[in-house]
């Protein structure tokens, strides 16, 4: 059990909108955990939320195999991407292009989130709903089956994604970039990749190259933060 497990129920809304009995997700499903937190944040707007099935959704003009939920509020729209890295490629695990595309396309609020950090996720969904205009949230959802790790470690795998900078948590609004969860002493990328059996055949050189890519991408994020 992670150190926040006992605290989360005490600080997030008590009412549950996600019915586990009506869900056929696998044990430890990161998407189910993320949806549970998202539903708590949008509450009464759930009835206005629509889902686009994987492989059928259109994300930024391209077909995607990701689960997308859209929430309409007045003239605004919140697009939430539940990313379980369906493709399974190493590049998909260390480079997330969609948030940058959303920023480039003029979305008023863009953020990355993880169900391993429920308070951060909850706050970002609330901000997205309150923002006038279109908002986009990209949620990394570890998948025990496809990523090949034990179901009870889903939250820990999510921690590792953030702690190794493979999936930094940040937000972009009108005139600002902000890293919401700062990792003062990042762990080596190998800590994250080796926690998933899907990457067990990676060579030391491939992991080193991936780490260089992560460092480069995070450097770009830091530059954007400092520029604002």
C-alpha positions as a Markdown table, in Angstrom:
| # | Residue | x | y | z |
|---|---|---|---|---|
| 1 | Unk | 0.0 | 0.0 | 0.0 |
| 2 | Unk | 1.4 | 3.4 | -0.9 |
| 3 | Unk | 1.7 | 6.1 | 1.7 |
| 4 | Unk | -1.3 | 8.1 | 0.5 |
| 5 | Unk | -3.8 | 5.3 | 0.2 |
| 6 | Unk | -5.3 | 5.9 | 3.7 |
| 7 | Unk | -5.6 | 9.6 | 3.1 |
| 8 | Unk | -7.3 | 9.8 | -0.3 |
| 9 | Unk | -10.8 | 8.7 | 0.9 |
| 10 | Unk | -10.7 | 11.4 | 3.6 |
| 11 | Unk | -10.0 | 14.3 | 1.3 |
| 12 | Unk | -11.8 | 13.5 | -2.0 |
| 13 | Unk | -15.6 | 13.6 | -2.2 |
| 14 | Unk | -17.2 | 10.6 | -0.5 |
| 15 | Unk | -19.9 | 10.0 | -3.1 |
| 16 | Unk | -19.0 | 7.4 | -5.7 |
| 17 | Unk | -20.2 | 7.8 | -9.3 |
| 18 | Unk | -18.2 | 4.9 | -10.7 |
| 19 | Unk | -20.0 | 1.6 | -10.4 |
| 20 | Unk | -17.5 | -1.2 | -10.1 |
| 21 | Unk | -20.2 | -3.8 | -10.5 |
| 22 | Unk | -21.1 | -2.5 | -14.0 |
| 23 | Unk | -17.5 | -2.4 | -15.1 |
| 24 | Unk | -15.7 | -5.4 | -16.6 |
| 25 | Unk | -12.1 | -4.0 | -16.3 |
| 26 | Unk | -9.3 | -6.2 | -15.2 |
| 27 | Unk | -7.9 | -6.0 | -11.6 |
| 28 | Unk | -5.6 | -3.0 | -11.1 |
| 29 | Unk | -6.9 | -1.3 | -14.3 |
| 30 | Unk | -5.4 | 2.2 | -14.4 |
| 31 | Unk | -8.2 | 3.5 | -16.6 |
| 32 | Unk | -10.9 | 2.5 | -14.0 |
| 33 | Unk | -9.0 | 4.2 | -11.2 |
| 34 | Unk | -8.6 | 7.4 | -13.3 |
| 35 | Unk | -12.3 | 7.4 | -14.3 |
| 36 | Unk | -13.3 | 7.0 | -10.7 |
| 37 | Unk | -11.4 | 10.2 | -9.8 |
| 38 | Unk | -12.6 | 12.1 | -12.9 |
| 39 | Unk | -16.2 | 11.3 | -12.1 |
| 40 | Unk | -15.8 | 12.7 | -8.6 |
| 41 | Unk | -14.5 | 15.9 | -10.1 |
| 42 | Unk | -17.1 | 16.4 | -12.8 |
| 43 | Unk | -20.0 | 15.2 | -10.6 |
| 44 | Unk | -23.3 | 16.5 | -12.1 |
| 45 | Unk | -21.7 | 16.9 | -15.5 |
| 46 | Unk | -21.4 | 13.1 | -15.9 |
| 47 | Unk | -24.7 | 13.1 | -17.8 |
| 48 | Unk | -23.2 | 15.4 | -20.3 |
| 49 | Unk | -20.1 | 13.3 | -20.8 |
| 50 | Unk | -19.7 | 11.2 | -23.9 |
| 51 | Unk | -17.3 | 8.4 | -24.7 |
| 52 | Unk | -15.5 | 7.6 | -27.9 |
| 53 | Unk | -14.5 | 4.0 | -28.2 |
| 54 | Unk | -10.8 | 3.1 | -28.8 |
| 55 | Unk | -9.9 | 2.7 | -32.4 |
| 56 | Unk | -12.9 | 4.8 | -33.4 |
| 57 | Unk | -12.1 | 8.1 | -31.8 |
| 58 | Unk | -10.7 | 11.2 | -33.6 |
| 59 | Unk | -8.1 | 13.0 | -31.6 |
| 60 | Unk | -6.6 | 16.1 | -33.2 |
| 61 | Unk | -7.6 | 15.0 | -36.6 |
| 62 | Unk | -6.1 | 11.5 | -36.3 |
| 63 | Unk | -7.6 | 8.2 | -35.5 |
| 64 | Unk | -6.5 | 6.9 | -32.1 |
| 65 | Unk | -6.7 | 3.7 | -30.1 |
| 66 | Unk | -7.1 | 5.6 | -26.9 |
| 67 | Unk | -10.2 | 6.0 | -24.7 |
| 68 | Unk | -11.5 | 9.6 | -25.0 |
| 69 | Unk | -14.2 | 11.2 | -22.9 |
| 70 | Unk | -15.7 | 14.6 | -23.7 |
| 71 | Unk | -17.5 | 16.8 | -21.2 |
| 72 | Unk | -19.6 | 19.7 | -22.4 |
| 73 | Unk | -20.2 | 22.7 | -20.2 |
| 74 | Unk | -22.0 | 25.8 | -21.6 |
| 75 | Unk | -19.8 | 26.8 | -24.6 |
| 76 | Unk | -16.8 | 24.9 | -23.3 |
| 77 | Unk | -15.6 | 21.4 | -23.8 |
| 78 | Unk | -13.2 | 19.2 | -21.8 |
| 79 | Unk | -11.5 | 16.5 | -23.7 |
| 80 | Unk | -10.0 | 13.8 | -21.4 |
| 81 | Unk | -7.6 | 11.2 | -22.8 |
| 82 | Unk | -7.2 | 8.0 | -20.8 |
| 83 | Unk | -3.8 | 6.7 | -22.2 |
| 84 | Unk | -3.0 | 3.1 | -21.5 |
| 85 | Unk | -0.4 | 3.1 | -24.3 |
| 86 | Unk | -2.3 | 0.6 | -26.3 |
| 87 | Unk | 0.4 | 0.5 | -29.0 |
| 88 | Unk | 3.0 | -0.8 | -26.5 |
| 89 | Unk | 5.9 | 1.0 | -28.1 |
| 90 | Unk | 8.8 | 2.4 | -26.2 |
| 91 | Unk | 8.4 | 5.8 | -27.8 |
| 92 | Unk | 4.8 | 5.9 | -26.6 |
| 93 | Unk | 6.0 | 5.3 | -23.0 |
| 94 | Unk | 8.6 | 8.2 | -23.0 |
| 95 | Unk | 7.2 | 10.8 | -25.3 |
| 96 | Unk | 3.6 | 12.2 | -25.1 |
| 97 | Unk | 2.9 | 14.4 | -28.1 |
| 98 | Unk | -0.8 | 15.0 | -27.6 |
| 99 | Unk | -0.6 | 17.7 | -24.9 |
| 100 | Unk | 1.8 | 19.7 | -27.0 |
| 101 | Unk | -0.5 | 19.4 | -30.0 |
| 102 | Unk | -3.4 | 20.6 | -27.8 |
| 103 | Unk | -1.4 | 23.6 | -26.8 |
| 104 | Unk | -0.5 | 24.3 | -30.4 |
| 105 | Unk | -4.1 | 24.1 | -31.4 |
| 106 | Unk | -5.1 | 26.8 | -29.0 |
| 107 | Unk | -6.7 | 24.8 | -26.1 |
| 108 | Unk | -7.2 | 27.2 | -23.2 |
| 109 | Unk | -6.1 | 24.7 | -20.6 |
| 110 | Unk | -3.9 | 21.6 | -21.1 |
| 111 | Unk | -2.6 | 19.3 | -18.4 |
| 112 | Unk | -1.1 | 15.9 | -17.8 |
| 113 | Unk | -2.4 | 13.7 | -14.9 |
| 114 | Unk | -2.0 | 10.3 | -13.2 |
| 115 | Unk | -4.4 | 8.4 | -11.0 |
| 116 | Unk | -1.4 | 7.7 | -8.7 |
| 117 | Unk | -1.6 | 11.4 | -7.8 |
| 118 | Unk | -5.4 | 11.7 | -7.2 |
| 119 | Unk | -5.4 | 15.2 | -5.7 |
| 120 | Unk | -3.4 | 16.6 | -8.6 |
| 121 | Unk | -5.8 | 14.9 | -11.1 |
| 122 | Unk | -8.9 | 16.1 | -9.3 |
| 123 | Unk | -7.7 | 19.7 | -9.2 |
| 124 | Unk | -6.8 | 19.7 | -12.9 |
| 125 | Unk | -10.2 | 18.3 | -13.9 |
| 126 | Unk | -11.9 | 21.0 | -11.8 |
| 127 | Unk | -9.7 | 23.7 | -13.5 |
| 128 | Unk | -10.5 | 22.3 | -16.9 |
| 129 | Unk | -14.3 | 22.5 | -16.2 |
| 130 | Unk | -14.0 | 26.1 | -14.9 |
| 131 | Unk | -12.0 | 27.3 | -17.9 |
| 132 | Unk | -13.8 | 29.0 | -20.7 |
| 133 | Unk | -13.2 | 27.4 | -24.0 |
| 134 | Unk | -11.7 | 24.0 | -24.8 |
| 135 | Unk | -9.5 | 22.1 | -22.3 |
| 136 | Unk | -7.5 | 18.9 | -22.7 |
| 137 | Unk | -6.2 | 16.5 | -20.0 |
| 138 | Unk | -4.0 | 13.6 | -20.8 |
| 139 | Unk | -4.1 | 10.9 | -18.1 |
| 140 | Unk | -1.5 | 8.1 | -18.0 |
| 141 | Unk | -3.3 | 4.9 | -17.0 |
| 142 | Unk | -0.9 | 1.9 | -16.3 |
| 143 | Unk | -2.3 | -1.4 | -17.6 |
| 144 | Unk | -1.3 | -4.5 | -15.7 |
| 145 | Unk | -2.2 | -6.8 | -18.6 |
| 146 | Unk | -0.5 | -5.0 | -21.5 |
| 147 | Unk | 2.4 | -3.6 | -19.6 |
| 148 | Unk | 2.9 | -6.9 | -17.7 |
| 149 | Unk | 3.1 | -6.0 | -14.0 |
| 150 | Unk | 1.3 | -7.2 | -10.9 |
| 151 | Unk | -2.2 | -5.6 | -10.6 |
| 152 | Unk | -1.6 | -4.5 | -7.0 |
| 153 | Unk | 1.4 | -2.3 | -8.1 |
| 154 | Unk | -0.6 | -0.1 | -10.5 |
| 155 | Unk | -0.2 | 3.0 | -8.3 |
| 156 | Unk | 3.5 | 2.4 | -7.8 |
| 157 | Unk | 4.1 | 2.0 | -11.5 |
| 158 | Unk | 2.4 | 5.4 | -11.9 |
| 159 | Unk | 4.7 | 6.9 | -9.3 |
| 160 | Unk | 7.7 | 5.6 | -11.2 |
| 161 | Unk | 6.5 | 7.2 | -14.4 |
| 162 | Unk | 6.5 | 10.6 | -12.8 |
| 163 | Unk | 9.6 | 10.1 | -10.5 |
| 164 | Unk | 11.8 | 9.2 | -13.6 |
| 165 | Unk | 10.4 | 12.1 | -15.6 |
| 166 | Unk | 9.0 | 9.8 | -18.2 |
| 167 | Unk | 5.6 | 11.4 | -17.6 |
| 168 | Unk | 6.0 | 14.8 | -15.9 |
| 169 | Unk | 2.8 | 16.3 | -14.4 |
| 170 | Unk | 2.3 | 19.8 | -15.6 |
| 171 | Unk | -0.4 | 22.3 | -16.8 |
| 172 | Unk | -0.5 | 25.0 | -19.4 |
| 173 | Unk | -2.9 | 27.9 | -19.4 |
| 174 | Unk | -3.1 | 31.4 | -20.8 |
| 175 | Unk | 0.4 | 32.6 | -20.5 |
| 176 | Unk | 1.8 | 30.0 | -18.1 |
| 177 | Unk | 3.5 | 26.6 | -17.9 |
| 178 | Unk | 3.6 | 25.0 | -14.4 |
| 179 | Unk | 5.1 | 21.7 | -13.2 |
| 180 | Unk | 2.6 | 20.6 | -10.6 |
| 181 | Unk | 4.5 | 17.7 | -9.1 |
| 182 | Unk | 8.2 | 18.5 | -8.8 |
| 183 | Unk | 10.7 | 15.7 | -8.6 |
| 184 | Unk | 13.7 | 17.0 | -6.8 |
| 185 | Unk | 15.8 | 13.9 | -7.2 |
| 186 | Unk | 14.6 | 12.0 | -10.3 |
| 187 | Unk | 15.2 | 8.3 | -10.5 |
| 188 | Unk | 16.8 | 6.6 | -13.4 |
| 189 | Unk | 14.5 | 5.7 | -16.3 |
| 190 | Unk | 15.4 | 2.1 | -15.9 |
| 191 | Unk | 13.5 | 2.0 | -12.6 |
| 192 | Unk | 10.3 | 2.6 | -14.6 |
| 193 | Unk | 11.0 | 0.5 | -17.6 |
| 194 | Unk | 12.2 | -2.6 | -15.7 |
| 195 | Unk | 9.0 | -2.5 | -13.6 |
| 196 | Unk | 7.2 | -3.6 | -16.8 |
| 197 | Unk | 7.9 | -7.0 | -18.4 |
| 198 | Unk | 6.9 | -5.7 | -21.8 |
| 199 | Unk | 10.3 | -4.0 | -21.9 |
| 200 | Unk | 12.3 | -6.9 | -20.5 |
| 201 | Unk | 14.2 | -7.3 | -23.8 |
| 202 | Unk | 15.5 | -3.8 | -24.0 |
| 203 | Unk | 19.3 | -3.6 | -24.1 |
| 204 | Unk | 21.3 | -1.3 | -21.8 |
| 205 | Unk | 22.0 | 0.9 | -24.8 |
| 206 | Unk | 18.3 | 1.2 | -25.7 |
| 207 | Unk | 17.5 | 2.2 | -22.2 |
| 208 | Unk | 20.3 | 4.7 | -22.2 |
| 209 | Unk | 19.0 | 6.2 | -25.5 |
| 210 | Unk | 15.5 | 6.4 | -24.1 |
| 211 | Unk | 16.8 | 8.1 | -20.9 |
| 212 | Unk | 18.5 | 10.7 | -23.2 |
| 213 | Unk | 15.2 | 11.3 | -24.9 |
| 214 | Unk | 13.4 | 11.8 | -21.6 |
| 215 | Unk | 16.0 | 14.2 | -20.4 |
| 216 | Unk | 15.7 | 16.2 | -23.6 |
| 217 | Unk | 11.9 | 16.3 | -23.5 |
| 218 | Unk | 11.9 | 17.4 | -19.8 |
| 219 | Unk | 14.5 | 20.1 | -20.7 |
| 220 | Unk | 12.0 | 21.5 | -23.2 |
| 221 | Unk | 9.3 | 21.6 | -20.5 |
| 222 | Unk | 11.6 | 23.4 | -18.0 |
| 223 | Unk | 12.5 | 25.9 | -20.7 |
| 224 | Unk | 8.8 | 26.6 | -21.3 |
| 225 | Unk | 8.2 | 27.0 | -17.5 |
| 226 | Unk | 11.2 | 29.4 | -17.2 |
| 227 | Unk | 10.1 | 31.4 | -20.3 |
| 228 | Unk | 6.8 | 32.2 | -18.7 |
